[in-house]
Each structure stands twice: as C-alpha cells, then as structure tokens.
Amino acid sequence: MQELNTSKNFINFVNFPKKHVSILKRAANLALKSEKKRKYQVNFVMLSDEEMKKLNIKYRKVRCITDVISFLIIPEIFVGDIYISKNRTQKQAKRYGNSWVQELAYIIIHGILHLCGYTDYDVKNKSKMFAKQDKIFQCLFFLQA
C-alpha cells in the first residue's frame, strides 16, 4: 500500500491488469464525486477467491467467497481499502453479459458506495444502493462513448 499522505488524493490499484486501470480509476472517481468526497485515499486490491474467503471469515464471520469487501480505515479523511475477487468478477461478467472490465468497474463503484456507508443487507437499502450504483455505472460508459 502507499504511504498515508493526508494532503494528496489518490486511488491505487494492486494486482489489476494495467490496461484496465485508467477506466477503473474513472469509475472510482465518478463514485467519489457522486458522494461529494473531496479528500480521499483508496486502495483497490485484487485477490483470489481463496484469499477473499479468508478475509470474509476473519472480518465478517461469513464462510463463503464474495466479490468485494470494503474497509473504511480513517473516516475523517476517507481512507479505505477495497478488496475484489478476480475469479468471482470474471464469473459474474459472463453471467451478466458484461466484459470483465465492465464488471470490475461496477464492483469498484459498489465498493466505494460501501465505504460511503451504503449497505445491501436488506431489500430497502439494497434497492437504494443498486439504483445509485447503476446510475454511476451508466454515466461512466455514457461518458466514454
């Protein structure tokens, strides 16, 4: 991870394909802007399914694989780490008819929204979160066209 520097915003990607980082950074920036975050430092780390399962067990006490886990580390200056499963996002891309980079962008937006306090554990909150996520995602690919 990068060293904490509270005077500078950054978005960092670890273990992501370099060719996708530009669009993924735009996805993260759009989500942060939509939530009016002016100061931020966010690390995105791509892991295997097995590594994601270990994190899920350790921190959420859930014995399964998930596509994304978000940790808000310093709320005052919006510092967080977001872990994304490589295998799970590849499978989901196929299932939903997306390219892998589209699925990663969607999950990156989802992870940022979790850092911002959105939850998807009940129908009402999930509906609100996914509506926001879909809107940001559509803007990302509308702006790219």
C-alpha positions as CSV (number, residue, x, y, z in Angstrom):
1,M,0.0,0.0,0.0
2,Q,1.0,3.6,-0.5
3,E,2.2,5.6,2.5
4,L,-0.5,7.8,4.0
5,N,-0.3,11.4,2.8
6,T,-3.3,13.4,4.0
7,S,-2.6,16.4,1.7
8,K,-3.0,14.4,-1.5
9,N,-5.8,12.4,-3.0
10,F,-5.0,9.1,-4.6
11,I,-6.6,5.9,-5.9
12,N,-4.2,2.9,-6.0
13,F,-4.7,-0.4,-7.8
14,V,-2.8,-3.5,-6.8
15,N,-2.8,-6.7,-8.9
16,F,-5.1,-5.3,-11.6
17,P,-4.3,-5.5,-15.3
18,K,-2.5,-2.3,-16.2
19,K,-4.6,-1.9,-19.4
20,H,-7.8,-1.5,-17.3
21,V,-6.5,0.9,-14.6
22,S,-7.5,4.1,-16.5
23,I,-11.2,3.2,-16.9
24,L,-11.3,1.7,-13.4
25,K,-9.8,4.9,-11.9
26,R,-12.5,6.9,-13.8
27,A,-15.2,4.6,-12.2
28,A,-13.8,5.2,-8.7
29,N,-13.5,9.0,-9.3
30,L,-17.1,9.2,-10.6
31,A,-18.4,7.3,-7.5
32,L,-16.4,9.5,-5.1
33,K,-17.6,12.7,-6.9
34,S,-21.2,11.5,-6.8
35,E,-20.8,11.2,-3.0
36,K,-19.1,14.6,-2.8
37,K,-15.8,13.2,-1.4
38,R,-13.2,15.9,-1.8
39,K,-10.4,14.3,0.2
40,Y,-9.8,10.6,-0.3
41,Q,-7.2,7.8,-0.4
42,V,-8.4,4.5,-1.6
43,N,-6.6,1.2,-2.4
44,F,-8.1,-1.4,-4.6
45,V,-6.5,-4.9,-4.2
46,M,-7.4,-7.8,-6.4
47,L,-7.3,-11.2,-4.7
48,S,-8.0,-14.8,-5.5
49,D,-11.3,-16.5,-4.3
50,E,-9.4,-18.3,-1.5
51,E,-7.9,-15.0,-0.2
52,M,-11.4,-13.4,-0.3
53,K,-12.9,-16.2,1.6
54,K,-10.2,-15.9,4.3
55,L,-11.0,-12.1,4.6
56,N,-14.7,-12.8,4.7
57,I,-14.3,-15.4,7.5
58,K,-11.9,-13.2,9.5
59,Y,-13.7,-9.9,9.3
60,R,-17.4,-10.8,8.6
61,K,-17.6,-14.3,10.1
62,V,-19.1,-15.5,6.8
63,R,-17.7,-18.7,5.4
64,C,-18.1,-18.0,1.7
65,I,-16.5,-16.1,-1.2
66,T,-17.7,-12.6,-2.0
67,D,-16.8,-10.3,-4.9
68,V,-15.9,-7.3,-2.8
69,I,-15.1,-6.3,0.7
70,S,-14.6,-2.7,1.8
71,F,-12.9,-1.3,4.8
72,L,-13.1,2.4,5.8
73,I,-9.9,2.8,7.8
74,I,-9.9,6.6,8.6
75,P,-13.4,8.1,8.1
76,E,-12.3,11.7,8.8
77,I,-10.2,11.8,5.6
78,F,-11.9,9.0,3.8
79,V,-9.1,6.4,3.7
80,G,-10.1,2.9,2.7
81,D,-9.1,-0.4,1.3
82,I,-11.3,-2.4,-1.1
83,Y,-10.6,-6.0,-1.9
84,I,-12.0,-7.5,-5.1
85,S,-12.1,-11.2,-6.2
86,K,-10.5,-11.8,-9.6
87,N,-12.3,-15.2,-10.1
88,R,-15.7,-14.1,-8.9
89,T,-15.7,-10.9,-11.1
90,Q,-14.7,-12.9,-14.1
91,K,-17.6,-15.4,-13.5
92,Q,-20.1,-12.6,-12.8
93,A,-19.1,-10.8,-16.0
94,K,-20.0,-13.9,-18.0
95,R,-23.2,-14.4,-16.1
96,Y,-24.4,-10.8,-16.5
97,G,-23.2,-10.4,-20.1
98,N,-20.5,-7.8,-19.3
99,S,-16.9,-7.6,-20.3
100,W,-14.5,-8.2,-17.4
101,V,-13.5,-4.5,-17.2
102,Q,-17.2,-3.5,-17.1
103,E,-17.8,-5.9,-14.2
104,L,-14.7,-4.6,-12.4
105,A,-15.9,-1.0,-12.9
106,Y,-19.3,-2.0,-11.5
107,I,-17.8,-3.7,-8.4
108,I,-15.4,-0.7,-7.9
109,I,-18.4,1.6,-7.7
110,H,-20.1,-0.8,-5.4
111,G,-17.1,-0.9,-3.1
112,I,-16.8,2.9,-3.0
113,L,-20.5,3.1,-2.0
114,H,-19.9,0.6,0.8
115,L,-17.1,2.9,2.1
116,C,-19.6,5.8,1.9
117,G,-22.0,3.9,4.2
118,Y,-24.4,2.2,1.7
119,T,-25.4,-1.3,2.6
120,D,-27.1,-4.1,0.7
121,Y,-28.1,-6.4,3.5
122,D,-31.9,-5.7,3.3
123,V,-34.2,-5.1,0.4
124,K,-34.8,-1.3,1.0
125,N,-31.1,-0.4,1.4
126,K,-30.0,-2.8,-1.4
127,S,-32.5,-1.1,-3.8
128,K,-31.2,2.3,-2.9
129,M,-27.6,1.3,-3.2
130,F,-28.0,-0.5,-6.6
131,A,-30.0,2.4,-8.0
132,K,-27.1,4.7,-7.2
133,Q,-24.6,2.2,-8.4
134,D,-26.4,1.7,-11.8
135,K,-26.7,5.5,-12.3
136,I,-22.9,6.0,-11.8
137,F,-22.1,3.0,-14.0
138,Q,-24.3,4.3,-16.8
139,C,-22.6,7.7,-16.6
140,L,-19.2,6.1,-16.8
141,F,-19.9,4.3,-20.0
142,F,-22.0,7.2,-21.5
143,L,-19.0,9.5,-20.9
144,Q,-16.7,7.0,-22.6
145,A,-18.8,6.7,-25.7
